[in-house]
């Protein structure tokens, strides 16, 4: 292997390490922090089950591309799913905050956590795009490669231990807490109807007259 090939291989390995060792843990940590902030704000008695279901939708939008990236070779099809999930997640996040901020207090801390939760999926998609640039170009009809939309096992998979660690972390630190949130909200009121807005906006910065 010549020097240039070794350099490219090193960049690929470093990008994968950043993706698995930094981006994914950051997403999991931000998700857990967001759940705790929802709990502290009394989501079950303010925004209610409707907001919790919106959170479940966002987890699905972000989680499905993660599973594809762990087990399937990243090609034009997987990149398309990742881009679709990213766009859907961003739109749903806007809906979530627009609904929540008028019904419960969305603190400055929670707003910064939301920023992470919106940025981290973008970081993941950009990392996958850089790692598989030929298929990213092909997806948009550019470059010499033909777009591949097949689903097949990864050519260079993570170790079984690494994949199990990612899935276990997502299950314990994301799926279980948000399932608990949904259960807690449904116990108070299982209806998905919008909760009434309080007389004053729940987020203080939205109150008329505040400096």
N, C-alpha and C positions, 0 to 999 in steps of 0.2 A: 504493500500500500504506500503510495507516494505521499509527500507532505501535504498537498492540497486535499487529497482524499481523507487523510487523517484529521485535517482541520475541520472538514465538513462533518465527519463522524463525531468529532468532539463537540461541535456546536449542536448537533442533533441530540446527543446524550445529555448535554447540559440543559437544553430546552425541556427534555422529558423530565429531568430531575426537578427543574423549577416548577413544572406543571404538577407533578405528583407530590413533591416535597414542600411546596410553598402555596401554589394557587389553590389546590384542593383543600388543604388544611385551613387556609384563610377563609374560603367559602363556608366550610363546616363551622368554624369558630364564629363567624359573623352570623350565621343562621341560628346558632345556639344563643348568642347574645340577643338577637332580635326576639326570639321566643321568650326569653327572660324579661325583656322590656315590655312585651305584650302582657305578660302575666302581671308585672308590677303595675301596669296601667289599668288593670281590671277589665280586660277585653271582654270577658264573659258577660259583664253587666253594662257595657258601653256599646262598642261596635258589634259585638255578638258573633253568632255563628256565621253570618254572611262573610265577615272579614276573614274568619278562620278558614272558610272554604276557599276564599281567594288565595290565602297562603298555600293551601294544598295544591291548588292549580299551578302556582309558581314553582313549587317543589317538583311537580311533574314535568313542567317545561324545562327546568334546569337539570333534573335528574336523568331523564331519558337520554340526552346526548352524552352524559357522563358514563352511563352503562354501555352505550354504543362505543365510546372511545376506549373503554377498558377491554372490551372483548372482540371488537370488530376492526378489521383493517380500515384505516381512515382513507377513504377515497372521496370522489365527488358526491356520492350519495350520503355518506356520513357527514361530510362538511355541509351539505344542504340541510340536513336535519339539525345540525348545530346552529346554523344561521337562522333557520326557522324558529328554533327554540329560543334563541337570543332575542329575536324581534318580538316574539309572543311574550317572553318574560318581561321585557322592557315595557310593553303596552300594559300588561297586567299589573306591573308595579305602579304605574301611573294611576290606574284605576284604584288600586289598593290604598294609596296615600290620599287620593281625592276623597274616597269614602271615609277613611279612618280619621283624618285630621279634624273633621267637623263633629266627631262623636266621642273621641277620647283624646287625652293629651299626648301628642307626639313630641317628645322631648328633643332637645338638641342632640343628645347622645344617640337617640334612636334614628334621627335624620342622618347622622354620620354613618351609622351602621347600615342604613338603607343605601347610602352611597357606595359602600363596599359591596353590598349584595347586588348592586347594578353593575359595578365595574368588574368584579371578579369573573362573571361569565364572559364578558368581553375579552378579558385577558386570556381565558381558556381558549376561546374561539380563535383569537389571533395567534396563539401558540400553535394550535393545530394547523392553522393556515400556513404558518411559516414552515412547519415540519413537512407539510405535504403540498408545497407550492405548485407543483406540476398539476395536481388534481384540482387545486383551487382555481388555477387559470383555466383548466379544461371545463370546469363547471360553468364558466362564463363565456365559453367558446373561444378561448385564447390559448396560445401556446401549442407545442407540437403533440402533446399527449391527448388521448381520447378520454372523455369522462367515463369513469367506472362507477356504476350505481349498484353493484352487487354487494351483498352482505356476506362476508366470509371471515374466518378467524384471523386474528392479527398475525402478521409475519414475524414480528418481534414483540411478543407479549411480555407484559410485566410478569414477575414471578407470581406463582399462586399465592404466596404469603403476602405480597404487596397488594394484589387485587382483593384478597380476603380482608386485609387491613382497611383498605379504602371503603369497601362495602360495609364492614362492621362499624366503622366510624360514622358513616352516613346514617346507618340504621339507628345507632345508639344516640348520636348527638343531633340528628335532624329529624328523622322519621318518627321516632318514639316521642320526643318532646312535642312535635306538632300534632301528633295523634292525640296526645294528652290534652293539648289546647282545644282541639275540636271536640273531644269528649266533654271537657269542662264547659265549653260554650253551649253544647247541645243539651246538657243537663239543665242549664238555666232557661234556655229557649231554643228549641230545635229549628225554629222557622228560619228560612233563608231570606225573609223579607227585610228590607232596609230598616234599621233602627231609627226612631225619630231623632232629629237633631236637638241638642240641648238649647236653651234660650241664648246662651253665649257659646261661641266656638270653643271646643275643648282645648285647642292649641292656643295659648295666650297671645302669641304673635299675630294671630288672625283677628283679634278683637279690635273693633273700630276705636281709634283714639290712642292706641298704644304707640309709644315712640319707637 
